[in-house]
Amino acid sequence: MHINLAHALVTALLIFATYAALYRFGVLKPGEERRFNWKVVAAVAMVVFLFNLVWPA
């Protein structure tokens, strides 16, 4: 159970870091947080996929 909780916490941190990186590189702009964006979906899915390859739950 502790490993699953740690995995979930790291996944959440990676998702927040992905959003921060997308803002920093200009993919997301302030005010567009509520609009659906396939680039965000693809970026988050890729980050979570790669993380699960490194640390399977």
Helices and strands as residue ranges (DSSP letters): H 2-24, H 38-54
